[in-house]
């Protein structure tokens, strides 16, 4: 009688469906540099095997580019989030981290291919268009035209000139979202951290709530 022998393929399946150890190791180094990347890898390696395997499986094919991670870290640094004390001070200033939001917006505004200036001819054309628009609005609406001279701005100039006003406009919504998320977070942790989670969700960077 011919006996067929079958070998377990659990490990093989896990390695092919998850992310390779060498790949995640190199990704950490590319993101955080040689020293910090090695520290992060050592911390990952010390996790329980089942937790580490789950994280690496979920990360497969979904990790951000190292350039994007470094840009985000630079934005955090510029936004005054280098330490716990910095974070607490930022939270005290309001529900929207204006410095961090400005830093992230300027990175996009100054990205490669973005126009950094405009010509006098382009500025004159915009002013003429705005003047015509105001004349038309004046005849069809009861709103008074805006006061002062129109400003012609680059993308970066628009960010620097208007983001403060946008932050004030969005502050009530941001505060309500922060309070709601903090409340859910506290409930899921059973109040273990007391009031320490208050304000942790402040700012434009979302923090995921753990399941279960």
SESE-70506 format. One record per residue: y, x, z of N, C-alpha, C, O in turn. Coordinates in pm, whole numbers, padded with zeros to 5 digits, always signed. Example, Ala and Ser with C-alpha at 12.3 -4.5 7.8 and 13.67 -1.06 7.14 Angstrom:
SESE-70506
-00569+01319+00780-00450+01230+00780-00330+01320+00780-00332+01424+00846;-00225+01285+00708-00106+01367+00714+00003+01290+00787+00114+01341+00804;
***
This chain:
SESE-70506
-00120+00085+00000+00000+00000+00000+00124+00088+00000+00135+00182+00079;+00216+00057-00087+00338+00136-00100+00443+00084-00003+00476-00035-00004;+00495+00173+00079+00594+00135+00179+00730+00182+00135+00749+00299+00103;+00824+00091+00133+00962+00124+00097+01040+00155+00223+01037+00079+00320;+01110+00264+00221+01189+00303+00337+01337+00282+00305+01388+00327+00203;+01403+00215+00394+01546+00186+00375+01624+00258+00484+01582+00257+00600;+01733+00319+00450+01817+00386+00549+01940+00301+00576+01987+00228+00489;+01992+00314+00697+02111+00240+00734+02232+00291+00656+02245+00411+00632;+02317+00201+00616+02433+00241+00537+02562+00205+00607+02668+00204+00544;+02555+00174+00739+02675+00135+00811+02782+00243+00806+02898+00215+00777;+02741+00369+00835+02837+00478+00836+02896+00501+00699+03016+00524+00685;+02811+00495+00595+02860+00516+00459+02960+00409+00421+03064+00437+00361;+02928+00284+00457+03019+00174+00425+03152+00191+00497+03258+00167+00440;+03144+00234+00625+03267+00250+00702+03355+00358+00641+03477+00342+00636;+03295+00466+00594+03374+00576+00539+03436+00541+00406+03545+00588+00372;+03366+00455+00327+03420+00423+00196+03523+00312+00202+03613+00304+00118;+03510+00224+00306+03606+00115+00314+03728+00153+00395+03835+00095+00376;+03715+00251+00486+03826+00295+00566+03897+00413+00502+03869+00448+00387;+03987+00474+00577+04063+00587+00526+03998+00716+00571+03955+00728+00686;+03990+00813+00481+03927+00941+00510+04004+01016+00618+04127+01012+00622;+03930+01085+00708+03994+01158+00817+04094+01261+00766+04204+01274+00819;+04054+01334+00663+04143+01438+00609+04270+01377+00550+04378+01436+00560;+04256+01260+00490+04372+01195+00428+04472+01150+00534+04592+01173+00518;+04423+01087+00642+04515+01041+00747+04576+01160+00820+04692+01155+00860;+04499+01267+00837+04550+01388+00901+04665+01446+00820+04770+01479+00874;+04645+01458+00689+04749+01514+00603+04870+01421+00597+04983+01467+00590;+04845+01289+00599+04956+01193+00595+05045+01209+00718+05167+01204+00706;+04986+01229+00834+05064+01248+00957+05148+01376+00949+05263+01377+00992;+05090+01482+00895+05165+01607+00881+05279+01592+00781+05390+01640+00805;+05252+01524+00670+05356+01503+00569+05471+01419+00625+05587+01438+00588;+05439+01325+00714+05541+01236+00770+05622+01304+00879+05745+01293+00880;+05555+01374+00970+05620+01421+01093+05629+01572+01105+05676+01623+01206;+05583+01645+01003+05587+01790+01011+05459+01846+01073+05377+01772+01128;+05443+01978+01062+05320+02041+01107+05294+02019+01256+05184+01980+01295;+05395+02046+01340+05375+02040+01484+05357+01896+01532+05257+01864+01595;+05453+01810+01501+05445+01672+01545+05328+01598+01479+05267+01510+01540;+05298+01635+01354+05184+01573+01286+05052+01605+01354+04966+01518+01367;+05037+01730+01399+04915+01770+01470+04905+01698+01605+04797+01658+01647;+05020+01683+01672+05020+01611+01799+04975+01466+01778+04894+01413+01853;+05030+01402+01673+04993+01264+01644+04845+01254+01609+04778+01158+01649;+04794+01352+01535+04651+01351+01498+04563+01368+01621+04460+01301+01633;+04601+01456+01712+04524+01475+01835+04523+01348+01919+04421+01312+01978;+04638+01279+01923+04644+01154+01999+04554+01048+01934+04487+00973+02004;+04554+01042+01802+04467+00948+01731+04321+00981+01755+04239+00891+01772;+04288+01109+01756+04149+01152+01774+04096+01120+01913+03976+01105+01931;+04186+01109+02012+04144+01083+02149+04120+00935+02177+04072+00899+02285;+04154+00848+02081+04128+00706+02100+03978+00679+02098+03903+00756+02039;+03934+00570+02161+03792+00532+02153+03750+00517+02007+03828+00467+01926;+03629+00559+01971+03586+00557+01830+03605+00422+01763+03650+00416+01648;+03573+00312+01833+03583+00181+01769+03728+00145+01741+03758+00081+01640;+03819+00185+01830+03961+00158+01808+04013+00243+01693+04084+00194+01605;+03978+00371+01694+04024+00460+01588+03973+00416+01451+04047+00418+01354;+03845+00377+01444+03788+00333+01317+03856+00207+01266+03879+00192+01146;+03889+00115+01358+03956-00008+01317+04095+00021+01262+04136-00036+01161;+04168+00110+01330+04303+00145+01284+04298+00211+01147+04379+00179+01060;+04204+00302+01128+04195+00374+01002+04148+00282+00890+04188+00298+00775;+04063+00186+00924+04018+00089+00824+04134+00000+00780+04150-00027+00661;+04213-00047+00876+04326-00133+00844+04435-00058+00768+04507-00117+00688;+04445+00075+00793+04550+00153+00729+04517+00189+00585+04605+00232+00510;+04392+00172+00546+04350+00213+00412+04432+00144+00305+04433+00022+00294;+04501+00225+00225+04578+00173+00112+04708+00104+00149+04776+00053+00060;+04744+00100+00278+04865+00027+00317+04967+00115+00387+05069+00065+00434;+04943+00245+00395+05036+00334+00463+05160+00356+00378+05150+00369+00256;+05278+00361+00441+05401+00388+00364+05404+00532+00315+05330+00617+00366;+05488+00559+00219+05502+00695+00169+05568+00782+00276+05654+00736+00350;+05527+00910+00284+05588+01000+00382+05740+01006+00371+05809+01016+00472;+05793+01001+00249+05938+01004+00231+06003+00883+00298+06110+00895+00358;+05938+00767+00288+05993+00647+00351+05989+00658+00503+06081+00614+00571;+05880+00717+00555+05869+00734+00701+05977+00830+00751+06042+00803+00852;+05996+00941+00680+06099+01037+00722+06238+00975+00715+06322+01001+00801;+06262+00893+00612+06392+00825+00601+06414+00730+00717+06524+00720+00771;+06307+00659+00757+06319+00567+00870+06343+00643+00999+06423+00599+01082;+06274+00756+01019+06294+00836+01138+06437+00890+01144+06498+00895+01251;+06489+00929+01027+06627+00976+01022+06724+00863+01056+06825+00884+01122;+06691+00743+01008+06776+00628+01041+06773+00597+01190+06877+00564+01248;+06656+00609+01252+06646+00589+01396+06731+00691+01471+06799+00658+01567;+06724+00816+01424+06802+00921+01490+06951+00894+01475+07027+00907+01572;+06993+00857+01354+07134+00827+01331+07178+00704+01409+07292+00695+01453;+07085+00610+01427+07117+00487+01499+07115+00503+01649+07131+00404+01721;+07095+00626+01700+07099+00651+01843+06974+00606+01916+06982+00556+02028;+06856+00624+01853+06730+00583+01915+06640+00704+01936+06520+00699+01905;+06696+00812+01988+06618+00934+02006+06541+00937+02138+06446+01014+02151;+06579+00855+02233+06514+00857+02363+06518+00716+02423+06583+00627+02370;+06445+00699+02534+06445+00569+02601+06585+00533+02649+06627+00417+02640;+06658+00632+02702+06795+00607+02747+06884+00562+02632+06968+00474+02647;+06865+00626+02516+06943+00586+02398+06913+00441+02361+07005+00366+02328;+06785+00404+02366+06747+00267+02332+06808+00166+02429+06858+00061+02387;+06805+00199+02558+06863+00108+02657+07012+00093+02635+07066-00017+02646;+07079+00204+02604+07224+00198+02580+07254+00115+02456+07350+00038+02454;+07171+00130+02353+07192+00054+02230+07172-00095+02254+07248-00177+02201;+07071-00131+02333+07044-00271+02363+07161-00333+02437+07196-00449+02414;+07223-00255+02526+07335-00307+02604+07456-00339+02515+07541-00420+02553;+07465-00275+02399+07579-00296+02311+07572-00424+02229+07670-00463+02166;+07456-00490+02230+07445-00617+02158+07313-00631+02086+07235-00536+02080;+07286-00751+02032+07157-00778+01970+07135-00712+01834+07022-00706+01787;+07241-00663+01772+07229-00597+01641+07270-00452+01655+07381-00422+01699;+07182-00361+01618+07212-00218+01620+07290-00184+01493+07232-00157+01388;+07422-00186+01503+07507-00168+01385+07490-00028+01327+07487-00012+01205;+07478+00074+01412+07463+00211+01362+07334+00226+01282+07333+00288+01176;+07225+00168+01333+07097+00178+01263+07100+00098+01133+07053+00146+01030;+07155-00023+01138+07164-00105+01018+07250-00036+00912+07217-00040+00793;+07360+00026+00955+07447+00096+00861+07375+00214+00798+07386+00237+00678;+07302+00290+00880+07230+00406+00830+07126+00366+00725+07116+00430+00620;+07049+00260+00753+06948+00214+00658+07013+00162+00530+06966+00191+00420;+07121+00086+00545+07189+00031+00427+07249+00141+00341+07244+00133+00218;+07307+00243+00405+07367+00353+00328+07262+00434+00253+07289+00485+00145;+07143+00445+00311+07036+00515+00240+07003+00445+00109+06978+00510+00007;+07003+00312+00111+06978+00236-00010+07098+00242-00105+07081+00256-00226;+07218+00231-00048+07338+00230-00131+07360+00363-00201+07413+00368-00312;+07318+00472-00136+07338+00606-00192+07214+00660-00259+07206+00779-00290;+07115+00573-00283+06991+00617-00345+07017+00665-00488+07119+00634-00548;+06922+00741-00539+06935+00795-00674+06951+00682-00776+06877+00584-00771;+07046+00696-00865+07073+00593-00965+07182+00497-00926+07229+00419-01009;+07224+00501-00799+07331+00412-00755+07467+00473-00790+07488+00593-00770;+07557+00392-00841+07689+00442-00878+07770+00472-00753+07785+00386-00666;+07823+00592-00745+07896+00637-00627+08048+00623-00642+08122+00644-00547;+08093+00588-00762+08238+00576-00785+08260+00478-00901+08166+00433-00966;+08388+00448-00925+08423+00362-01037+08553+00413-01097+08631+00480-01030;+08575+00380-01222+08694+00426-01293+08811+00332-01268+08792+00220-01220;+08932+00378-01301+09050+00293-01287+09041+00172-01379+09087+00063-01344;+08982+00191-01496+08966+00080-01589+08873-00028-01531+08901-00147-01542;+08764+00015-01470+08673-00081-01407+08740-00155-01292+08720-00275-01274;+08820-00083-01215+08890-00146-01103+08990-00250-01153+09000-00359-01096;+09064-00217-01260+09160-00313-01316+09088-00437-01369+09139-00548-01355;+08972-00419-01429+08897-00532-01484+08851-00625-01370+08854-00747-01385;+08809-00567-01260+08765-00649-01146+08883-00725-01086+08871-00843-01054;+08997-00658-01072+09116-00725-01017+09160-00841-01106+09198-00947-01056;+09154-00822-01238+09193-00928-01331+09098-01047-01318+09141-01163-01320;+08969-01018-01305+08871-01126-01292+08891-01202-01161+08879-01325-01159;+08922-01130-01054+08947-01196-00925+09072-01281-00931+09077-01389-00871;+09175-01234-01001+09299-01311-01014+09274-01441-01089+09323-01547-01049;+09199-01434-01198+09167-01554-01274+09084-01651-01191+09105-01772-01196;+08989-01597-01113+08906-01683-01029+08990-01755-00924+08968-01873-00897;+09086-01684-00865+09173-01746-00765+09259-01856-00825+09282-01959-00762;+09309-01834-00948+09389-01936-01014+09307-02062-01038+09356-02173-01019;+09184-02044-01081+09098-02161-01107+09065-02233-00976+09071-02355-00969;+09029-02155-00872+08995-02217-00743+09115-02291-00683+09098-02392-00615;+09235-02240-00709+09355-02301-00654+09378-02441-00712+09439-02526-00647;+09329-02465-00832+09350-02595-00897+09239-02695-00863+09259-02815-00877;+09125-02648-00819+09011-02739-00798+08970-02750-00651+08877-02823-00619;+09037-02678-00563+09000-02684-00422+09126-02684-00335+09235-02653-00382;+09109-02719-00209+09221-02723-00115+09231-02595-00031+09317-02585+00056;+09144-02499-00057+09147-02374+00019+09258-02284-00031+09280-02269-00152;+09328-02223+00064+09432-02127+00026+09367-01998-00023+09261-01961+00028;+09425-01931-00119+09368-01806-00168+09370-01700-00058+09456-01704+00030;+09277-01605-00063+09273-01500+00039+09400-01416+00036+09458-01392-00070;+09441-01372+00154+09562-01293+00165+09533-01145+00136+09419-01099+00151;+09636-01073+00095+09624-00929+00075+09574-00892-00063+09536-00977-00144;+09574-00761-00087+09527-00708-00215+09375-00702-00218+09312-00666-00119;+09315-00736-00332+09169-00725-00343+09126-00578-00335+09193-00490-00388;+09014-00554-00270+08960-00420-00257+08842-00402-00352+08754-00487-00358;+08843-00294-00424+08732-00261-00514+08648-00155-00443+08698-00046-00412;+08521-00186-00418+08438-00100-00336+08311-00058-00408+08256-00132-00490;+08266+00062-00378+08132+00102-00419+08031+00035-00326+08070-00033-00230;+07904+00054-00353+07804-00005-00264+07817+00052-00123+07811-00022-00025;+07834+00183-00114+07847+00245+00018+07975+00198+00086+07975+00174+00207;+08082+00185+00010+08207+00138+00067+08196-00005+00117+08255-00040+00219;+08120-00088+00045+08100-00226+00088+08024-00230+00220+08057-00309+00309;+07921-00143+00233+07844-00137+00358+07935-00100+00474+07936-00167+00577;+08012+00007+00458+08095+00057+00567+08208-00039+00602+08251-00044+00717;+08257-00115+00504+08372-00203+00529+08333-00340+00581+08414-00406+00646;+08211-00384+00555+08176-00523+00586+08063-00540+00687+08046-00649+00741;+07985-00435+00713+07866-00455+00795+07900-00496+00938+07825-00572+01000;+08012-00448+00991+08053-00489+01125+08073-00638+01134+08033-00701+01232;+08136-00696+01030+08158-00841+01029+08026-00917+01014+08006-01020+01077;+07936-00865+00930+07805-00928+00914+07728-00925+01046+07658-01020+01080;+07740-00815+01120+07670-00803+01248+07721-00908+01347+07642-00970+01418;+07853-00927+01353+07908-01029+01443+07863-01168+01401+07835-01254+01485;+07855-01191+01270+07812-01320+01218+07665-01348+01254+07629-01461+01286;+07582-01243+01247+07438-01261+01271+07398-01247+01417+07285-01277+01453;+07490-01202+01502+07456-01172+01642+07393-01290+01716+07292-01269+01784;+07446-01413+01708+07382-01524+01782+07237-01548+01740+07151-01574+01824;+07211-01541+01609+07074-01560+01561+06984-01447+01607+06872-01470+01652;+07034-01323+01598+06956-01208+01641+06925-01214+01790+06814-01180+01832;+07021-01258+01869+07000-01270+02013+06894-01375+02044+06807-01354+02130;+06901-01487+01975+06802-01593+01998+06662-01547+01959+06565-01576+02030;+06650-01476+01847+06520-01425+01805+06468-01322+01905+06349-01321+01938;+06557-01235+01953+06518-01134+02051+06466-01199+02178+06364-01158+02233;+06537-01301+02226+06496-01369+02348+06361-01439+02329+06275-01434+02417;+06343-01503+02214+06219-01576+02189+06100-01481+02179+05994-01506+02237;+06117-01371+02105+06008-01274+02089+05976-01206+02221+05859-01183+02253;+06079-01174+02298+06055-01113+02429+05979-01207+02521+05894-01163+02598;+06010-01336+02512+05942-01436+02594+05794-01443+02558+05707-01446+02646;+05765-01446+02427+05625-01451+02382+05552-01324+02423+05437-01330+02468;+05618-01211+02407+05558-01082+02443+05523-01079+02591+05415-01034+02628;+05614-01127+02675+05591-01129+02819+05475-01220+02855+05393-01188+02941;+05467-01336+02788+05360-01431+02816+05224-01371+02780+05127-01389+02853;+05219-01301+02666+05090-01245+02623+05047-01129+02712+04927-01102+02724;+05141-01061+02774+05107-00952+02864+05093-01001+03008+05069-00921+03099;+05109-01130+03028+05094-01185+03161+05202-01141+03257+05179-01139+03378;+05320-01106+03206+05429-01064+03293+05410-00927+03353+05478-00892+03449;+05318-00847+03297+05287-00717+03354+05407-00624+03359+05423-00546+03452;+05493-00635+03255+05607-00545+03248+05736-00608+03299+05843-00548+03290;+05726-00729+03352+05844-00793+03410+05957-00804+03310+05937-00853+03199;+06074-00758+03350+06192-00771+03264+06211-00650+03173+06311-00642+03102;+06116-00557+03174+06133-00435+03094+06127-00462+02945+06177-00381+02866;+06067-00575+02904+06061-00605+02762+06186-00677+02713+06201-00700+02594;+06276-00711+02804+06397-00781+02764+06479-00696+02670+06515-00582+02702;+06509-00751+02552+06590-00678+02455+06513-00581+02369+06573-00513+02286;+06379-00572+02386+06304-00472+02310+06306-00502+02161+06287-00411+02079;+06328-00629+02124+06326-00665+01984+06465-00662+01920+06481-00700+01804;+06565-00616+01994+06701-00613+01939+06709-00516+01824+06644-00411+01826;+06788-00551+01722+06807-00461+01611+06739-00512+01486+06666-00611+01491;+06762-00445+01370+06711-00493+01244+06567-00453+01216+06511-00496+01115;+06505-00372+01303+06369-00327+01279+06271-00417+01353+06274-00421+01476;+06183-00491+01282+06091-00584+01350+05981-00510+01423+05930-00409+01373;+05942-00559+01541+05833-00502+01618+05722-00606+01623+05746-00715+01674;+05600-00576+01573+05494-00676+01569+05445-00714+01708+05441-00631+01798;+05408-00840+01725+05353-00887+01851+05203-00870+01846+05140-00912+01749;+05141-00810+01949+04996-00790+01947+04922-00922+01953+04963-01014+02022;+04811-00930+01879+04730-01052+01878+04649-01060+02006+04607-00959+02063;+04628-01184+02052+04544-01204+02170+04613-01168+02297+04554-01179+02404;
***
